[in-house]
Amino acid sequence: MTNESIEVLHILQEECAEVIQAISKVNRFGIDNSKPGTSKTNRDHLEEEIGDILAMIEILQQSKMIDSNKIVNAKMAKFEKLKKWSNIKL
């Protein structure tokens, strides 16, 4: 792997951790409560962090590190699993 691809993966890893932290804040304090010291809500923060992950995924796709078609197939398979094993309405 190149230094650039390693950097992309490191940043993606950090962004995933930030989404986990944002979800924790939503669960602890509520989705529409403001982040202390700002007018930004926990929802705003979660949306920003998910956007950061989507940006990194797009970079991985553009650089051909991951295959967009395989991503779509995996997403569709996940939907099917969720229909079977979860209470999420799809």
N, CA, C and O atoms as CSV, one atom per row, in Angstrom:
chain,resi,resn,atom,element,x,y,z
A,1,MET,N,N,0.840,-1.187,0.000
A,1,MET,CA,C,0.000,0.000,0.000
A,1,MET,C,C,0.882,1.246,0.000
A,1,MET,O,O,1.994,1.248,0.528
A,2,THR,N,N,0.361,2.280,-0.597
A,2,THR,CA,C,1.088,3.545,-0.633
A,2,THR,C,C,0.892,4.300,0.681
A,2,THR,O,O,0.000,3.991,1.470
A,3,ASN,N,N,1.745,5.292,0.891
A,3,ASN,CA,C,1.588,6.143,2.074
A,3,ASN,C,C,0.237,6.851,2.053
A,3,ASN,O,O,-0.391,7.042,3.094
A,4,GLU,N,N,-0.205,7.240,0.855
A,4,GLU,CA,C,-1.492,7.938,0.751
A,4,GLU,C,C,-2.644,7.004,1.143
A,4,GLU,O,O,-3.547,7.413,1.872
A,5,SER,N,N,-2.618,5.768,0.671
A,5,SER,CA,C,-3.715,4.849,1.010
A,5,SER,C,C,-3.709,4.517,2.498
A,5,SER,O,O,-4.772,4.348,3.096
A,6,ILE,N,N,-2.542,4.422,3.093
A,6,ILE,CA,C,-2.447,4.202,4.538
A,6,ILE,C,C,-3.036,5.392,5.277
A,6,ILE,O,O,-3.749,5.223,6.266
A,7,GLU,N,N,-2.736,6.604,4.797
A,7,GLU,CA,C,-3.282,7.801,5.440
A,7,GLU,C,C,-4.804,7.843,5.338
A,7,GLU,O,O,-5.484,8.191,6.303
A,8,VAL,N,N,-5.336,7.489,4.175
A,8,VAL,CA,C,-6.791,7.471,4.001
A,8,VAL,C,C,-7.420,6.512,5.009
A,8,VAL,O,O,-8.420,6.851,5.641
A,9,LEU,N,N,-6.852,5.333,5.163
A,9,LEU,CA,C,-7.390,4.355,6.116
A,9,LEU,C,C,-7.277,4.838,7.555
A,9,LEU,O,O,-8.176,4.598,8.360
A,10,HIS,N,N,-6.190,5.512,7.884
A,10,HIS,CA,C,-6.041,6.057,9.239
A,10,HIS,C,C,-7.114,7.106,9.523
A,10,HIS,O,O,-7.721,7.120,10.594
A,11,ILE,N,N,-7.336,7.981,8.547
A,11,ILE,CA,C,-8.340,9.027,8.735
A,11,ILE,C,C,-9.727,8.403,8.834
A,11,ILE,O,O,-10.534,8.821,9.664
A,12,LEU,N,N,-10.016,7.398,7.988
A,12,LEU,CA,C,-11.303,6.707,8.076
A,12,LEU,C,C,-11.478,6.078,9.450
A,12,LEU,O,O,-12.558,6.155,10.036
A,13,GLN,N,N,-10.440,5.467,9.961
A,13,GLN,CA,C,-10.492,4.855,11.290
A,13,GLN,C,C,-10.820,5.903,12.351
A,13,GLN,O,O,-11.652,5.664,13.226
A,14,GLU,N,N,-10.176,7.050,12.275
A,14,GLU,CA,C,-10.445,8.126,13.230
A,14,GLU,C,C,-11.888,8.618,13.112
A,14,GLU,O,O,-12.547,8.878,14.119
A,15,GLU,N,N,-12.368,8.742,11.883
A,15,GLU,CA,C,-13.744,9.209,11.676
A,15,GLU,C,C,-14.751,8.201,12.226
A,15,GLU,O,O,-15.777,8.589,12.785
A,16,CYS,N,N,-14.459,6.908,12.070
A,16,CYS,CA,C,-15.350,5.888,12.636
A,16,CYS,C,C,-15.420,6.024,14.155
A,16,CYS,O,O,-16.491,5.898,14.748
A,17,ALA,N,N,-14.283,6.278,14.772
A,17,ALA,CA,C,-14.260,6.467,16.226
A,17,ALA,C,C,-15.063,7.703,16.622
A,17,ALA,O,O,-15.732,7.704,17.656
A,18,GLU,N,N,-15.001,8.753,15.806
A,18,GLU,CA,C,-15.751,9.968,16.109
A,18,GLU,C,C,-17.256,9.745,15.967
A,18,GLU,O,O,-18.038,10.343,16.706
A,19,VAL,N,N,-17.673,8.888,15.023
A,19,VAL,CA,C,-19.097,8.542,14.918
A,19,VAL,C,C,-19.529,7.781,16.163
A,19,VAL,O,O,-20.604,8.037,16.706
A,20,ILE,N,N,-18.705,6.856,16.613
A,20,ILE,CA,C,-19.023,6.109,17.835
A,20,ILE,C,C,-19.205,7.074,19.001
A,20,ILE,O,O,-20.142,6.927,19.786
A,21,GLN,N,N,-18.331,8.042,19.119
A,21,GLN,CA,C,-18.434,9.024,20.200
A,21,GLN,C,C,-19.707,9.866,20.057
A,21,GLN,O,O,-20.381,10.143,21.049
A,22,ALA,N,N,-20.035,10.272,18.831
A,22,ALA,CA,C,-21.246,11.074,18.601
A,22,ALA,C,C,-22.492,10.272,18.965
A,22,ALA,O,O,-23.429,10.821,19.544
A,23,ILE,N,N,-22.516,8.986,18.635
A,23,ILE,CA,C,-23.652,8.132,18.993
A,23,ILE,C,C,-23.763,8.017,20.504
A,23,ILE,O,O,-24.864,8.039,21.053
A,24,SER,N,N,-22.633,7.895,21.173
A,24,SER,CA,C,-22.634,7.824,22.633
A,24,SER,C,C,-23.253,9.080,23.238
A,24,SER,O,O,-24.024,8.991,24.193
A,25,LYS,N,N,-22.923,10.247,22.692
A,25,LYS,CA,C,-23.495,11.509,23.191
A,25,LYS,C,C,-25.001,11.555,22.960
A,25,LYS,O,O,-25.750,12.022,23.819
A,26,VAL,N,N,-25.449,11.068,21.793
A,26,VAL,CA,C,-26.895,11.010,21.520
A,26,VAL,C,C,-27.572,10.132,22.552
A,26,VAL,O,O,-28.601,10.508,23.111
A,27,ASN,N,N,-27.004,8.969,22.808
A,27,ASN,CA,C,-27.606,8.034,23.768
A,27,ASN,C,C,-27.596,8.585,25.192
A,27,ASN,O,O,-28.547,8.371,25.943
A,28,ARG,N,N,-26.548,9.283,25.564
A,28,ARG,CA,C,-26.436,9.798,26.931
A,28,ARG,C,C,-27.253,11.052,27.167
A,28,ARG,O,O,-27.863,11.209,28.225
A,29,PHE,N,N,-27.269,11.959,26.175
A,29,PHE,CA,C,-27.830,13.292,26.412
A,29,PHE,C,C,-29.019,13.645,25.529
A,29,PHE,O,O,-29.638,14.691,25.725
A,30,GLY,N,N,-29.353,12.795,24.559
A,30,GLY,CA,C,-30.469,13.068,23.654
A,30,GLY,C,C,-29.999,13.659,22.341
A,30,GLY,O,O,-28.992,14.363,22.280
A,31,ILE,N,N,-30.743,13.360,21.297
A,31,ILE,CA,C,-30.304,13.749,19.951
A,31,ILE,C,C,-30.396,15.253,19.711
A,31,ILE,O,O,-29.607,15.802,18.943
A,32,ASP,N,N,-31.343,15.921,20.353
A,32,ASP,CA,C,-31.524,17.345,20.076
A,32,ASP,C,C,-30.953,18.262,21.158
A,32,ASP,O,O,-31.134,19.478,21.097
A,33,ASN,N,N,-30.274,17.694,22.133
A,33,ASN,CA,C,-29.585,18.536,23.120
A,33,ASN,C,C,-28.342,19.133,22.490
A,33,ASN,O,O,-27.712,18.540,21.615
A,34,SER,N,N,-28.007,20.332,22.963
A,34,SER,CA,C,-26.838,21.016,22.414
A,34,SER,C,C,-25.562,20.503,23.032
A,34,SER,O,O,-25.498,20.157,24.211
A,35,LYS,N,N,-24.554,20.468,22.197
A,35,LYS,CA,C,-23.223,20.136,22.657
A,35,LYS,C,C,-22.760,21.272,23.569
A,35,LYS,O,O,-22.888,22.437,23.194
A,36,PRO,N,N,-22.222,20.966,24.761
A,36,PRO,CA,C,-21.823,22.043,25.691
A,36,PRO,C,C,-20.889,23.062,25.038
A,36,PRO,O,O,-19.915,22.709,24.372
A,37,GLY,N,N,-21.214,24.320,25.249
A,37,GLY,CA,C,-20.379,25.401,24.736
A,37,GLY,C,C,-20.662,25.795,23.299
A,37,GLY,O,O,-20.022,26.702,22.768
A,38,THR,N,N,-21.618,25.120,22.661
A,38,THR,CA,C,-21.946,25.456,21.273
A,38,THR,C,C,-23.459,25.427,21.088
A,38,THR,O,O,-24.201,24.986,21.966
A,39,SER,N,N,-23.893,25.900,19.941
A,39,SER,CA,C,-25.309,25.782,19.583
A,39,SER,C,C,-25.544,24.518,18.758
A,39,SER,O,O,-26.671,24.233,18.354
A,40,LYS,N,N,-24.489,23.775,18.515
A,40,LYS,CA,C,-24.578,22.555,17.717
A,40,LYS,C,C,-25.223,21.444,18.545
A,40,LYS,O,O,-24.805,21.174,19.671
A,41,THR,N,N,-26.250,20.800,17.973
A,41,THR,CA,C,-26.898,19.702,18.682
A,41,THR,C,C,-26.125,18.398,18.455
A,41,THR,O,O,-25.259,18.305,17.585
A,42,ASN,N,N,-26.466,17.417,19.252
A,42,ASN,CA,C,-25.859,16.098,19.064
A,42,ASN,C,C,-26.212,15.530,17.688
A,42,ASN,O,O,-25.415,14.803,17.096
A,43,ARG,N,N,-27.395,15.855,17.179
A,43,ARG,CA,C,-27.779,15.440,15.823
A,43,ARG,C,C,-26.844,16.083,14.791
A,43,ARG,O,O,-26.351,15.414,13.883
A,44,ASP,N,N,-26.611,17.393,14.947
A,44,ASP,CA,C,-25.703,18.103,14.037
A,44,ASP,C,C,-24.327,17.439,14.031
A,44,ASP,O,O,-23.733,17.207,12.977
A,45,HIS,N,N,-23.842,17.143,15.221
A,45,HIS,CA,C,-22.520,16.538,15.354
A,45,HIS,C,C,-22.490,15.155,14.692
A,45,HIS,O,O,-21.541,14.832,13.976
A,46,LEU,N,N,-23.504,14.353,14.924
A,46,LEU,CA,C,-23.586,13.032,14.309
A,46,LEU,C,C,-23.619,13.136,12.791
A,46,LEU,O,O,-22.937,12.382,12.097
A,47,GLU,N,N,-24.414,14.070,12.278
A,47,GLU,CA,C,-24.503,14.251,10.822
A,47,GLU,C,C,-23.160,14.665,10.226
A,47,GLU,O,O,-22.782,14.184,9.158
A,48,GLU,N,N,-22.445,15.544,10.904
A,48,GLU,CA,C,-21.130,15.965,10.418
A,48,GLU,C,C,-20.158,14.793,10.381
A,48,GLU,O,O,-19.419,14.615,9.413
A,49,GLU,N,N,-20.169,14.001,11.439
A,49,GLU,CA,C,-19.229,12.873,11.508
A,49,GLU,C,C,-19.560,11.802,10.469
A,49,GLU,O,O,-18.654,11.209,9.883
A,50,ILE,N,N,-20.849,11.550,10.236
A,50,ILE,CA,C,-21.220,10.595,9.190
A,50,ILE,C,C,-20.817,11.135,7.819
A,50,ILE,O,O,-20.373,10.378,6.956
A,51,GLY,N,N,-20.973,12.442,7.622
A,51,GLY,CA,C,-20.514,13.068,6.378
A,51,GLY,C,C,-19.017,12.878,6.167
A,51,GLY,O,O,-18.566,12.636,5.048
A,52,ASP,N,N,-18.251,12.989,7.249
A,52,ASP,CA,C,-16.804,12.780,7.155
A,52,ASP,C,C,-16.489,11.345,6.722
A,52,ASP,O,O,-15.583,11.125,5.917
A,53,ILE,N,N,-17.229,10.378,7.250
A,53,ILE,CA,C,-17.016,8.986,6.846
A,53,ILE,C,C,-17.372,8.796,5.375
A,53,ILE,O,O,-16.645,8.134,4.636
A,54,LEU,N,N,-18.490,9.378,4.956
A,54,LEU,CA,C,-18.877,9.250,3.551
A,54,LEU,C,C,-17.822,9.851,2.624
A,54,LEU,O,O,-17.572,9.321,1.541
A,55,ALA,N,N,-17.209,10.947,3.043
A,55,ALA,CA,C,-16.136,11.552,2.247
A,55,ALA,C,C,-14.954,10.597,2.115
A,55,ALA,O,O,-14.380,10.447,1.036
A,56,MET,N,N,-14.603,9.958,3.216
A,56,MET,CA,C,-13.463,9.028,3.177
A,56,MET,C,C,-13.791,7.794,2.333
A,56,MET,O,O,-12.923,7.275,1.631
A,57,ILE,N,N,-15.035,7.326,2.397
A,57,ILE,CA,C,-15.446,6.195,1.563
A,57,ILE,C,C,-15.355,6.579,0.090
A,57,ILE,O,O,-14.904,5.788,-0.738
A,58,GLU,N,N,-15.783,7.786,-0.227
A,58,GLU,CA,C,-15.689,8.238,-1.617
A,58,GLU,C,C,-14.239,8.295,-2.084
A,58,GLU,O,O,-13.936,7.925,-3.218
A,59,ILE,N,N,-13.354,8.750,-1.225
A,59,ILE,CA,C,-11.926,8.768,-1.577
A,59,ILE,C,C,-11.423,7.353,-1.830
A,59,ILE,O,O,-10.670,7.124,-2.776
A,60,LEU,N,N,-11.834,6.400,-0.989
A,60,LEU,CA,C,-11.436,4.999,-1.195
A,60,LEU,C,C,-11.956,4.474,-2.529
A,60,LEU,O,O,-11.250,3.737,-3.218
A,61,GLN,N,N,-13.168,4.839,-2.897
A,61,GLN,CA,C,-13.735,4.403,-4.174
A,61,GLN,C,C,-13.010,5.048,-5.348
A,61,GLN,O,O,-12.683,4.372,-6.323
A,62,GLN,N,N,-12.756,6.346,-5.262
A,62,GLN,CA,C,-12.080,7.050,-6.351
A,62,GLN,C,C,-10.663,6.542,-6.577
A,62,GLN,O,O,-10.173,6.506,-7.705
A,63,SER,N,N,-10.021,6.155,-5.497
A,63,SER,CA,C,-8.649,5.660,-5.617
A,63,SER,C,C,-8.598,4.176,-5.968
A,63,SER,O,O,-7.518,3.596,-6.080
A,64,LYS,N,N,-9.775,3.563,-6.143
A,64,LYS,CA,C,-9.900,2.150,-6.509
A,64,LYS,C,C,-9.401,1.203,-5.429
A,64,LYS,O,O,-9.091,0.046,-5.711
A,65,MET,N,N,-9.322,1.693,-4.182
A,65,MET,CA,C,-8.964,0.796,-3.076
A,65,MET,C,C,-10.115,-0.139,-2.749
A,65,MET,O,O,-9.905,-1.265,-2.297
A,66,ILE,N,N,-11.338,0.337,-2.982
A,66,ILE,CA,C,-12.517,-0.498,-2.778
A,66,ILE,C,C,-13.385,-0.412,-4.023
A,66,ILE,O,O,-13.332,0.571,-4.762
A,67,ASP,N,N,-14.175,-1.438,-4.248
A,67,ASP,CA,C,-15.017,-1.558,-5.428
A,67,ASP,C,C,-16.437,-1.094,-5.095
A,67,ASP,O,O,-17.091,-1.657,-4.217
A,68,SER,N,N,-16.902,-0.079,-5.794
A,68,SER,CA,C,-18.227,0.496,-5.545
A,68,SER,C,C,-19.329,-0.546,-5.700
A,68,SER,O,O,-20.286,-0.555,-4.926
A,69,ASN,N,N,-19.203,-1.418,-6.686
A,69,ASN,CA,C,-20.222,-2.449,-6.897
A,69,ASN,C,C,-20.294,-3.410,-5.718
A,69,ASN,O,O,-21.381,-3.821,-5.314
A,70,LYS,N,N,-19.151,-3.765,-5.172
A,70,LYS,CA,C,-19.143,-4.651,-4.013
A,70,LYS,C,C,-19.744,-3.967,-2.789
A,70,LYS,O,O,-20.373,-4.617,-1.954
A,71,ILE,N,N,-19.549,-2.668,-2.690
A,71,ILE,CA,C,-20.143,-1.899,-1.593
A,71,ILE,C,C,-21.670,-1.936,-1.700
A,71,ILE,O,O,-22.364,-2.164,-0.709
A,72,VAL,N,N,-22.181,-1.711,-2.904
A,72,VAL,CA,C,-23.632,-1.739,-3.108
A,72,VAL,C,C,-24.177,-3.133,-2.795
A,72,VAL,O,O,-25.211,-3.263,-2.140
A,73,ASN,N,N,-23.490,-4.165,-3.255
A,73,ASN,CA,C,-23.937,-5.537,-2.973
A,73,ASN,C,C,-23.950,-5.822,-1.474
A,73,ASN,O,O,-24.883,-6.444,-0.968
A,74,ALA,N,N,-22.927,-5.373,-0.772
A,74,ALA,CA,C,-22.864,-5.582,0.681
A,74,ALA,C,C,-23.984,-4.824,1.385
A,74,ALA,O,O,-24.572,-5.320,2.346
A,75,LYS,N,N,-24.272,-3.629,0.904
A,75,LYS,CA,C,-25.358,-2.833,1.490
A,75,LYS,C,C,-26.687,-3.543,1.310
A,75,LYS,O,O,-27.481,-3.620,2.248
A,76,MET,N,N,-26.939,-4.061,0.120
A,76,MET,CA,C,-28.191,-4.761,-0.141
A,76,MET,C,C,-28.296,-6.022,0.717
A,76,MET,O,O,-29.374,-6.340,1.221
A,77,ALA,N,N,-27.196,-6.734,0.884
A,77,ALA,CA,C,-27.191,-7.927,1.736
A,77,ALA,C,C,-27.489,-7.548,3.182
A,77,ALA,O,O,-28.186,-8.278,3.886
A,78,LYS,N,N,-26.968,-6.419,3.621
A,78,LYS,CA,C,-27.235,-5.955,4.982
A,78,LYS,C,C,-28.711,-5.632,5.163
A,78,LYS,O,O,-29.298,-5.970,6.192
A,79,PHE,N,N,-29.318,-4.980,4.174
A,79,PHE,CA,C,-30.747,-4.699,4.243
A,79,PHE,C,C,-31.538,-5.986,4.432
A,79,PHE,O,O,-32.463,-6.037,5.243
A,80,GLU,N,N,-31.182,-7.013,3.694
A,80,GLU,CA,C,-31.887,-8.292,3.804
A,80,GLU,C,C,-31.711,-8.907,5.194
A,80,GLU,O,O,-32.667,-9.428,5.767
A,81,LYS,N,N,-30.504,-8.848,5.732
A,81,LYS,CA,C,-30.256,-9.358,7.082
A,81,LYS,C,C,-31.074,-8.585,8.109
A,81,LYS,O,O,-31.640,-9.172,9.032
A,82,LEU,N,N,-31.132,-7.265,7.945
A,82,LEU,CA,C,-31.884,-6.443,8.891
A,82,LEU,C,C,-33.378,-6.751,8.833
A,82,LEU,O,O,-34.056,-6.765,9.861
A,83,LYS,N,N,-33.886,-6.996,7.626
A,83,LYS,CA,C,-35.305,-7.364,7.491
A,83,LYS,C,C,-35.593,-8.646,8.269
A,83,LYS,O,O,-36.653,-8.795,8.878
A,84,LYS,N,N,-34.639,-9.559,8.238
A,84,LYS,CA,C,-34.836,-10.849,8.887
A,84,LYS,C,C,-34.562,-10.803,10.379
A,84,LYS,O,O,-35.298,-11.414,11.154
A,85,TRP,N,N,-33.528,-10.098,10.800
A,85,TRP,CA,C,-33.032,-10.225,12.178
A,85,TRP,C,C,-33.220,-8.993,13.054
A,85,TRP,O,O,-32.782,-8.990,14.205
A,86,SER,N,N,-33.863,-7.945,12.535
A,86,SER,CA,C,-34.034,-6.742,13.355
A,86,SER,C,C,-35.473,-6.272,13.311
A,86,SER,O,O,-36.287,-6.799,12.552
A,87,ASN,N,N,-35.775,-5.302,14.110
A,87,ASN,CA,C,-37.097,-4.682,14.119
A,87,ASN,C,C,-37.123,-3.375,13.335
A,87,ASN,O,O,-38.105,-2.634,13.392
A,88,ILE,N,N,-36.061,-3.095,12.612
A,88,ILE,CA,C,-35.962,-1.866,11.834
A,88,ILE,C,C,-36.891,-1.975,10.623
A,88,ILE,O,O,-36.875,-2.971,9.900
A,89,LYS,N,N,-37.687,-0.952,10.420
A,89,LYS,CA,C,-38.615,-0.926,9.277
A,89,LYS,C,C,-37.874,-0.413,8.043
A,89,LYS,O,O,-37.388,0.717,8.018
A,90,LEU,N,N,-37.801,-1.244,7.051
A,90,LEU,CA,C,-37.127,-0.858,5.795
A,90,LEU,C,C,-38.111,-0.750,4.655
A,90,LEU,O,O,-37.721,-0.437,3.531
